[in-house]
Amino acid sequence: MAFRTYTSLATERKIVIGFLALIGTGTVAILLLNANSRPLTFVDALFTATSAVCVTGLTVVDTGKDLTTASQLVLLLLIQLGGLGVMTATTALSLLMRERIGLRQRMFFAGGFGLDSPSGVIRLLIRILSLTFAIEAIAVFPLYWGFSRAGLSPEQSLYNAVFHSVSAFCNAGFSLFSENLEGFSSGILVPGTVMVLVVLGGLGFIVLSELKETFREPARISVHSRLVLLTTAGLVLFGTALLLLCEWNRSLESMGVGWKIWNALFSSITPRTAGFDTVALSTFSSAGLFVVTLLMIVGASPGSTGGGFKTTTLAVLLVSTWNVLKGRSEVHLWNRRIPIRVIQRAITMIVLYLGILGIGLMTLVLLEPFPFRSLLFETASALGTVGLSLGITSQLSDPGKLVLVLLMFWGRVGIITFLYGLVKREARGKISYPDAEIPVG
């Protein structure tokens, strides 16, 4: 009866329930596995599990020192499942058990990726799984070499390589090093591999699948994929230039020109999706932190492992603004018309996102004694499922940590998805009302 009720729920509610169940299971597992050696409080275990499932990377304990090896492996599994998503994980499990995947489950999977039709979802699922595990496996080799050159033993190098490969591709930002990747700021292999993994994970599975097919059979790439690639490249280049401008004589001052550009590039890529850093954020100027905060708010792309209000949302808003300024009644892009429903969804997404960001920030300001900019940074990082911090996460009160838990959950599930899961939508009415002329701006 319970399963039947679950299968009859809307796709959005299934996603919400699935993530909650995974977080609950992870919390209990971490509590039990750490009980004998390094006990955690319930709130800290819940925070850690939520951060892993929501592929955020914010931590209230030292992952490498305070968690047992068994807890770290549970954390890695939660990151992998959270990165793939509930709809991908459950459908893949059915496929592995050789169960028949019915129309309802196909529609569940398709809905989770914003697809209108369930046709071809099994092929897409296989592509997602094969791409994910292939990319993560390939990345282990350069990471292993990089960690070995840093002086780690072969066993430690392999363990760290696997952990950081999964964490980077899933855009989680968890690291087994207390100082994150700051010890590799003058290295190529580890930061370079992490950057590639973060970008690939942030593009989205649909874009990766399409790129794979394009390499095999050259074909015209879709408008969605072109928009994602162009916006991602623009944000990376724009962010790098701004960070170089802001941090040239600040946090990057002691580095040579080449390393300044290299670390600015790293610091431009990771804030949009993953909480890795090679330069301590505490050394950043206020202007540099503002740039990082903006990148965290934008986030990754739809169907990816990252958060934020998404690259395509920003792109649609910018294209729409440009078309309005040119006096066009319709929004056009690359000889295609963007439907009004897409523009409405983009505006709704940004309004809701900034609204929840503001509410979360106000709540933390009322609860915590830390500086405003630190709380703003923490809020943007949690809602954007980024994982960067100015070092106050572990010092927050339990109510403050629970606020971040909610923000991380909303950021991963998706604000619109979460609200759709709670609010019963009205059927489309057949009545058309006259226009109302309202002056704006």
ChimeraX attribute file (.defattr): number of C-alpha atoms within 10 A of each C-alpha:
attribute: neighborCount
match mode: 1-to-1
recipient: residues
	/A:1	6
	/A:2	6
	/A:3	7
	/A:4	8
	/A:5	8
	/A:6	13
	/A:7	14
	/A:8	11
	/A:9	14
	/A:10	14
	/A:11	22
	/A:12	21
	/A:13	18
	/A:14	19
	/A:15	24
	/A:16	22
	/A:17	15
	/A:18	18
	/A:19	22
	/A:20	16
	/A:21	13
	/A:22	17
	/A:23	25
	/A:24	15
	/A:25	14
	/A:26	24
	/A:27	22
	/A:28	14
	/A:29	18
	/A:30	26
	/A:31	20
	/A:32	14
	/A:33	19
	/A:34	19
	/A:35	13
	/A:36	10
	/A:37	10
	/A:38	12
	/A:39	16
	/A:40	20
	/A:41	11
	/A:42	14
	/A:43	17
	/A:44	21
	/A:45	24
	/A:46	23
	/A:47	25
	/A:48	26
	/A:49	28
	/A:50	31
	/A:51	32
	/A:52	32
	/A:53	30
	/A:54	36
	/A:55	37
	/A:56	37
	/A:57	30
	/A:58	30
	/A:59	23
	/A:60	20
	/A:61	17
	/A:62	15
	/A:63	20
	/A:64	15
	/A:65	13
	/A:66	16
	/A:67	21
	/A:68	18
	/A:69	14
	/A:70	13
	/A:71	19
	/A:72	20
	/A:73	14
	/A:74	19
	/A:75	27
	/A:76	21
	/A:77	17
	/A:78	23
	/A:79	32
	/A:80	24
	/A:81	22
	/A:82	27
	/A:83	28
	/A:84	23
	/A:85	24
	/A:86	23
	/A:87	24
	/A:88	22
	/A:89	19
	/A:90	17
	/A:91	19
	/A:92	19
	/A:93	11
	/A:94	13
	/A:95	15
	/A:96	9
	/A:97	8
	/A:98	9
	/A:99	10
	/A:100	9
	/A:101	13
	/A:102	9
	/A:103	11
	/A:104	13
	/A:105	19
	/A:106	19
	/A:107	19
	/A:108	26
	/A:109	26
	/A:110	23
	/A:111	18
	/A:112	20
	/A:113	19
	/A:114	11
	/A:115	13
	/A:116	9
	/A:117	11
	/A:118	16
	/A:119	13
	/A:120	10
	/A:121	19
	/A:122	17
	/A:123	9
	/A:124	18
	/A:125	21
	/A:126	15
	/A:127	18
	/A:128	20
	/A:129	16
	/A:130	13
	/A:131	16
	/A:132	21
	/A:133	14
	/A:134	11
	/A:135	18
	/A:136	22
	/A:137	14
	/A:138	11
	/A:139	23
	/A:140	22
	/A:141	17
	/A:142	18
	/A:143	25
	/A:144	25
	/A:145	17
	/A:146	21
	/A:147	21
	/A:148	17
	/A:149	13
	/A:150	14
	/A:151	10
	/A:152	15
	/A:153	12
	/A:154	13
	/A:155	11
	/A:156	13
	/A:157	22
	/A:158	19
	/A:159	16
	/A:160	20
	/A:161	25
	/A:162	19
	/A:163	23
	/A:164	29
	/A:165	27
	/A:166	28
	/A:167	30
	/A:168	32
	/A:169	32
	/A:170	32
	/A:171	39
	/A:172	34
	/A:173	32
	/A:174	31
	/A:175	22
	/A:176	17
	/A:177	14
	/A:178	13
	/A:179	15
	/A:180	17
	/A:181	19
	/A:182	16
	/A:183	14
	/A:184	19
	/A:185	18
	/A:186	17
	/A:187	18
	/A:188	14
	/A:189	18
	/A:190	23
	/A:191	23
	/A:192	16
	/A:193	20
	/A:194	29
	/A:195	22
	/A:196	17
	/A:197	22
	/A:198	31
	/A:199	23
	/A:200	21
	/A:201	28
	/A:202	33
	/A:203	22
	/A:204	21
	/A:205	25
	/A:206	18
	/A:207	23
	/A:208	20
	/A:209	17
	/A:210	18
	/A:211	17
	/A:212	14
	/A:213	14
	/A:214	13
	/A:215	9
	/A:216	9
	/A:217	9
	/A:218	10
	/A:219	11
	/A:220	9
	/A:221	13
	/A:222	11
	/A:223	13
	/A:224	12
	/A:225	19
	/A:226	14
	/A:227	18
	/A:228	23
	/A:229	16
	/A:230	13
	/A:231	19
	/A:232	23
	/A:233	14
	/A:234	12
	/A:235	18
	/A:236	20
	/A:237	16
	/A:238	14
	/A:239	24
	/A:240	22
	/A:241	15
	/A:242	17
	/A:243	28
	/A:244	22
	/A:245	14
	/A:246	21
	/A:247	20
	/A:248	17
	/A:249	13
	/A:250	14
	/A:251	21
	/A:252	21
	/A:253	11
	/A:254	11
	/A:255	15
	/A:256	11
	/A:257	11
	/A:258	10
	/A:259	16
	/A:260	22
	/A:261	18
	/A:262	21
	/A:263	24
	/A:264	27
	/A:265	21
	/A:266	25
	/A:267	26
	/A:268	26
	/A:269	32
	/A:270	30
	/A:271	31
	/A:272	35
	/A:273	37
	/A:274	38
	/A:275	29
	/A:276	31
	/A:277	27
	/A:278	21
	/A:279	21
	/A:280	15
	/A:281	17
	/A:282	13
	/A:283	14
	/A:284	19
	/A:285	16
	/A:286	13
	/A:287	14
	/A:288	21
	/A:289	21
	/A:290	17
	/A:291	19
	/A:292	26
	/A:293	23
	/A:294	16
	/A:295	26
	/A:296	33
	/A:297	29
	/A:298	23
	/A:299	31
	/A:300	36
	/A:301	29
	/A:302	24
	/A:303	20
	/A:304	25
	/A:305	31
	/A:306	34
	/A:307	35
	/A:308	31
	/A:309	27
	/A:310	26
	/A:311	25
	/A:312	23
	/A:313	22
	/A:314	18
	/A:315	17
	/A:316	21
	/A:317	17
	/A:318	12
	/A:319	16
	/A:320	20
	/A:321	13
	/A:322	14
	/A:323	16
	/A:324	13
	/A:325	9
	/A:326	9
	/A:327	9
	/A:328	11
	/A:329	8
	/A:330	12
	/A:331	19
	/A:332	15
	/A:333	13
	/A:334	8
	/A:335	8
	/A:336	9
	/A:337	10
	/A:338	15
	/A:339	11
	/A:340	12
	/A:341	9
	/A:342	13
	/A:343	17
	/A:344	12
	/A:345	14
	/A:346	20
	/A:347	16
	/A:348	14
	/A:349	20
	/A:350	20
	/A:351	13
	/A:352	16
	/A:353	22
	/A:354	15
	/A:355	12
	/A:356	18
	/A:357	20
	/A:358	15
	/A:359	13
	/A:360	23
	/A:361	21
	/A:362	15
	/A:363	16
	/A:364	24
	/A:365	17
	/A:366	9
	/A:367	15
	/A:368	15
	/A:369	11
	/A:370	13
	/A:371	10
	/A:372	14
	/A:373	14
	/A:374	17
	/A:375	23
	/A:376	20
	/A:377	21
	/A:378	26
	/A:379	28
	/A:380	31
	/A:381	34
	/A:382	34
	/A:383	33
	/A:384	37
	/A:385	38
	/A:386	36
	/A:387	31
	/A:388	30
	/A:389	23
	/A:390	16
	/A:391	15
	/A:392	14
	/A:393	20
	/A:394	14
	/A:395	12
	/A:396	17
	/A:397	15
	/A:398	16
	/A:399	14
	/A:400	18
	/A:401	20
	/A:402	16
	/A:403	19
	/A:404	27
	/A:405	23
	/A:406	15
	/A:407	23
	/A:408	32
	/A:409	26
	/A:410	24
	/A:411	28
	/A:412	29
	/A:413	22
	/A:414	21
	/A:415	22
	/A:416	17
	/A:417	17
	/A:418	18
	/A:419	15
	/A:420	16
	/A:421	19
	/A:422	12
	/A:423	9
	/A:424	9
	/A:425	8
	/A:426	6
	/A:427	6
	/A:428	6
	/A:429	6
	/A:430	6
	/A:431	5
	/A:432	6
	/A:433	6
	/A:434	5
	/A:435	6
	/A:436	6
	/A:437	6
	/A:438	5
	/A:439	5
	/A:440	4
	/A:441	2
